[in-house]
Structure formats: C-alpha cells, structure tokens
Amino acid sequence: MVIKPIQMLLITIICLAAIFAQSTQPLNEKEIVSSLEKSYGERAGKRGKAWFKLMQPKVQHSPLETLQEVNQFFNMFRFIDDSKLWGVSNYWATPIEFIGVNGGDCEDYSIAKYFTLLEMGIADEKMRITMVKAVKLNQYHMVLAYYETPSAVPLILDNLDGVIKPANQRNDLIPIYSFNASQLWLNKVKGQGILSGKSSKLKLWRDLRQRITTSKLKQPKIKMEF
C-alpha cells in the first residue's frame, strides 16, 4: 500500500521532532563547532558559528523577522538527494549534520528550521512539519508551517519557494500530514487539519537521540563544499 511508507516517514520525523522538543540541555557552541571542524572541515565550523550567531537573541525582533532570517539562512544550503549525498534512499540528517555537509533534501531543511526556531524561542505548538504533495514536481515534499494562532492560516517556510507565504497562496502544494513534537494531524484543507493522535511514546526516538549527539556525525559520500 502507498500509505505504509508515508506512515514510516512520519514516524521517523516525529521521533526526531520529539527529541528536539524534549531536549533541556543548552547547545554547546564550542563543542558543536569543534565537532563540525573535525568531521567536515574548517568551512563547516564557520557555518556552525554563523548558525549560533543567527540564534542569538534579537532586541525587538518580530516572529516574522525571525522566521525570515531562519528561512533565508537554511535556504542558502544546497539541495541534494539522500542517495547521492549519503548513499542511501532515505536518511534523516540532524541539523548539525545538515550544516556540516552544507546540503540535504527537503526534510533536512524543514527539520533544521524547526529545531532552530525552537532554540530561538518559537513555541512548539506554533509549528508543524508538514508533508505535502508538490504538484509541479509530482512528488512528496516537506515544508515547515508556522501558526500565529491555532486557527490561523499558517505561513509556509519552504526551500522550493524562498518567499514565506500563507498556505492559501501555495496552490502548488497539497497538504497531507502535519506534526510537531506532541501531535499529529491529518490535513484536509489548506493550513488546517484533524487531530489524529499524539506523537509521544514512540519506539524509535531513543535510537535517534543517540545519533543526534556530535559524536555520531555521519560522513557523506560526496563533498558539498564549493
């Protein structure tokens, strides 16, 4: 059935989202930058420093400005399929791996944006990682949706279209599922969804938590540096 791989995809990303949201330890810039340099080179370390600079508190910064900065930052990274970059058909890079290798696929963009915005103080309940059907590409795609209020039409952060737009202005995307660290929704209309259950108590999250540490950084099959 077609739905089975989609469900597995959702379980994997929900696990990763839960890991991020449940983390109470502050990010250690020195440790992460050092690991990036050792694993991926000097430029990776510089990207790590730029990431931490991005996450520094901004005085009188609106949520929209924060969304735009994060969206622009990660959209500068290069898009590449998992099979080419990692040598496997599906690999969920952690944000640190994504920054380290300088690229990834749509899931990596969305997860990195989600995690970064959490670190910058955007509430988890305002965000949903959203699986969509990209009409023009005729394939599944991942974006990040931001809800100012629970009933609002969300803003879409996307690597295909760098301009943040309301979901009702993205006719090229058909929503399927959306989720954050605690809930899972089945989407019926643009930006809205029917609550389908909780994303807690998932069996895979422990394994993913182990991989998220800087000591478990995966090496790519190809180099993405210019």
N, C-alpha and C positions, 0 to 999 in steps of 0.2 A: 504494500500500500504506500501511496505517496506520503501520507501523513506521518508514517513512522520515522523517517529520517528528520523530518521537521521537528517532531517531538524531541528527538535526541539532541538536536541542535539547541532547542530551547532549554533543555535541562542543563546542558553544558554551560551556556551563558548565564543562566540564572544562578548556577553554582558560583561562577566567578563573581557575579554581582553581589551575591551574599557575602562572599569573602571580603570584598572591599568595604561593604557597609558595616560589617561586624568588626572590622579592624579598629582597635582602640590605640594602637601604638603610632606615635607620630613618625612621619617619614624621616629617615636619617640621610640628609643631603650628602654628607661626606662619604658615607658608606656606599650609597647608591651611585654617586659619580665615580668613585673609585672602582666599583664593580663594572660599570659601563666601560671605563677606560681599559680595564684588564680584559674584559670579554670581547669588546667590539672596537676598541681603538680610541685615540685622542678625540676625534670628532664626536664620537658617541658621548664622551664625557662632557663636551661643550654643549651638546643638545640637552643632556641632563641638567646642566647648570641653567640653561635657558628655561627649562621646564620649571625648575624651582623658582626662578625669577618670576615666571608667569603666575605662580601660585601665591606669591607674596600678597598680603592684604593691601587693597587699594582704598584710599580715602574717597568717600562719596562716589563709589562706583555702583552703577545700577546693575541689576541682574542681567539686563540685555547686553550691557557693555561687557560683562563677564562672559556671557555666552559667546559673543562675537570674538573676543580675544582667544578663547579656548578653541573655537571652531577654526579660526584662521591659523592658529599655531599648528594644529594637527593636520589640517588640510595641505600644509606645505610638504608633508611627508609623501613618499612615493607609493603609488598603488601597485601591488603585485600579487599574483595568485599564490596561495599556500603551496601548491605543487612545485612552483618554480623557486620560491623562497626557502621553504622548509623541506621539500622533497616528499610531502605527504598531502593527501587531498584536503584534509581539514586539520588545522592547528590553531588553537586559540592562544595567541601571544599575550603575555601580560603587558601592561603599559610600559614597563621597564624594558622588556624585550623589543616592543614596537619602537620605542625611542632609540634603543641600542642599534637596531639593524637599519633604521631610517626608512621603514616602509612596512606595508602589510595590506590586508584586504579590508573590506567594509566593516567586518566585525571588529577588527582591531582598532579602526578609527573610532567606532561607536563606544567600545569599552574604555578606551583611553580617555575620551571626552567625558564619559560618565564618571569615571574614577577621579579625574582631575577636578571636575565641578564639585564632587562630594568633598574633596580636600579643601576647596575654596569656599565651602560653607553653603552650597546649594543643597536644599533638603532633598533627601531621597524620594519622598512622596511627590516631588515636583518633576521627577524624571522617569522616563521609561525607555529602555532599549526596545526598539520596535522592528520586528521583521515585516518587510513589505515585499510586494512584487513590483519590480521595476519594469514598467510597461515597455519602454523603449528597448531595454536590454533583454526583455523576456526571461528574466531570471530573478531568483530571490536576492534580496538586498537588505542591509541593516542600517538603520539610522538611529539617532537619539532624539527623543521628543521631550520638550520642556513645557510643563503646565503651570501657568501663573496661578490658576485656581483649579480645583478638581473638575469643574465643568467647562473650563476654557478650551478653545481650540488651541492645540499645542503649537509651539514653534519647532521647526524641524532643523536639526543640525545634521548635515549630510556632506559626504566627500564628493558626491557627483555634482551637486549644485552648492557652491560655496556661499550663496546668499541665504541667510536664515529667513525662512518664510513660514507663514501659518500653514497648517496641514491642508486647509481647504483651498490653498493655492498651489498645491502639489498634485496636480491631476495625473502626473506621471508615476505616482506611487499608489499602490493598493495595499492598505494595511491588513495584516493577518493576525499577528500576535504582538502583545507588548508586555513588558515586565520590568520590575526593579528588584531590589533585594528581598522584598517581602511578599509581593503579589504578582499574579499572572492574570492577564486579561485576554479575552478573545475579541478582536476588533470587528465591528460590524459596519461602522461608518467612520468617516474621516475624523481622527482625533479622539474618538470615544471608544468604549469597549465594555464588554460584560465581564465582571469579575469571575474568574474561573477557578481560583484557589490560591493557596499560599505557596510561596517558593522556599519555605523553610524546611528543615529536617531532610535535606537531600543527601543521598548516599555518596555522591561524588565529590562533595565540597572539600573533604579532608585531603584527598589526593591533589586537588587543585591548589589548596592552601600551601602545601609543601612546595609546589612548583613556582609559587609566586615569589618566594624569597630570592634574594640576589645570588644565592649560592647555586641556584638551579637554572641559570640563564642558558637557553638553548642556542646553539650555533647554527646560522643559516647555511644553506647550500651555496648561495652566491652572495657577493658583496654588493651593497647598495650605495656605497659612497660614490660621489661624483669624482 
